């Protein structure tokens, strides 16, 4: 079970966007990184392509950030929090915050 999944609210622990909150858009397990909206934005130069109706210019987009530089955001304590797993009575495995034991997955 992975600690960070698509759709989670995370906080950046390191890098130029340290302390910013964002939602995970995509996880790339091969590179151990994630694309998070509003975090690690880079400028990319695009060539014009009239056949595909692409206008050239400079585009701002999110780049990957390593999973070790991200932590789940706990809305109760309003801080970054570690994540553990717990098995419920019905056999389901869920993620929980380590600080207060609240469920991440509802």
C-alpha positions as CSV (number, residue, x, y, z in Angstrom):
1,X,0.0,0.0,0.0
2,X,1.4,3.3,-1.0
3,X,1.5,6.3,1.4
4,X,0.7,8.9,-1.3
5,X,-2.0,8.4,-3.9
6,X,-3.6,10.3,-6.7
7,X,-6.0,12.9,-5.4
8,X,-4.3,13.4,-2.0
9,X,-3.6,16.8,-0.6
10,X,0.1,17.1,0.1
11,X,2.6,19.6,1.4
12,X,6.1,20.1,0.0
13,X,8.8,19.5,2.5
14,X,11.8,20.6,0.4
15,X,12.7,22.5,-2.7
16,X,11.7,25.9,-4.0
17,X,8.1,25.5,-3.1
18,X,8.6,24.3,0.5
19,X,5.5,24.7,2.5
20,X,3.0,24.9,-0.4
21,X,-0.1,22.7,-0.6
22,X,-1.3,21.0,-3.7
23,X,-3.3,18.1,-5.0
24,X,-1.6,15.0,-6.5
25,X,-2.4,14.8,-10.2
26,X,-0.3,11.8,-11.1
27,X,2.1,9.3,-9.5
28,X,5.1,8.0,-11.5
29,X,6.2,4.9,-9.7
30,X,9.2,4.2,-12.0
31,X,10.8,7.5,-11.0
32,X,9.4,7.6,-7.5
33,X,7.9,11.0,-8.2
34,X,4.6,12.8,-8.4
35,X,3.0,15.6,-10.4
36,X,1.4,18.1,-7.9
37,X,-0.7,21.1,-9.0
38,X,1.0,24.3,-8.2
39,X,4.2,22.8,-7.0
40,X,7.5,22.6,-8.9
41,X,6.2,24.7,-11.9
42,X,8.7,25.1,-14.8
43,X,8.6,27.0,-18.0
44,X,8.7,25.0,-21.2
45,X,9.4,26.4,-24.6
46,X,7.0,25.0,-27.3
47,X,7.6,25.1,-31.0
48,X,4.7,26.2,-33.2
49,X,3.1,23.3,-35.2
50,X,0.5,24.5,-37.7
51,X,-0.5,21.0,-38.6
52,X,-1.7,20.3,-35.0
53,X,-2.9,23.9,-34.4
54,X,-0.3,24.4,-31.7
55,X,0.8,28.0,-31.1
56,X,4.4,28.4,-30.0
57,X,5.5,30.2,-26.9
58,X,6.4,29.6,-23.3
59,X,4.1,27.4,-21.3
60,X,4.2,27.0,-17.5
61,X,3.6,23.5,-16.3
62,X,4.2,21.2,-13.3
63,X,7.3,19.0,-13.2
64,X,7.8,15.9,-11.1
65,X,8.8,16.1,-7.5
66,X,10.3,13.2,-5.6
67,X,8.0,11.4,-3.2
68,X,10.4,11.9,-0.3
69,X,9.9,15.6,-0.6
70,X,6.2,15.3,-0.1
71,X,4.1,14.6,3.0
72,X,0.3,14.1,3.4
73,X,-1.4,17.2,4.8
74,X,-3.5,16.6,7.9
75,X,-6.5,19.0,7.9
76,X,-7.1,18.5,11.6
77,X,-3.7,19.6,12.8
78,X,-3.0,21.7,9.7
79,X,0.5,20.2,9.4
80,X,2.4,17.6,7.4
81,X,1.9,14.1,8.9
82,X,3.3,10.7,8.6
83,X,1.1,7.9,7.4
84,X,0.7,4.3,8.6
85,X,-1.7,1.5,7.7
86,X,-4.2,-0.3,9.7
87,X,-6.4,-3.3,9.1
88,X,-10.1,-2.9,10.0
89,X,-12.4,-5.5,11.5
90,X,-13.9,-6.3,8.0
91,X,-10.4,-7.0,6.6
92,X,-9.9,-3.8,4.7
93,X,-6.5,-2.1,4.9
94,X,-6.7,1.7,5.3
95,X,-4.2,4.6,5.7
96,X,-4.2,6.5,9.0
97,X,-2.4,9.6,10.3
98,X,0.3,8.6,12.8
99,X,-0.2,11.7,15.0
100,X,-3.9,11.3,15.9
101,X,-4.9,7.9,14.3
102,X,-7.6,9.5,12.1
103,X,-8.4,7.7,8.8
104,X,-7.0,9.2,5.6
105,X,-9.3,7.1,3.4
106,X,-12.9,7.6,4.0
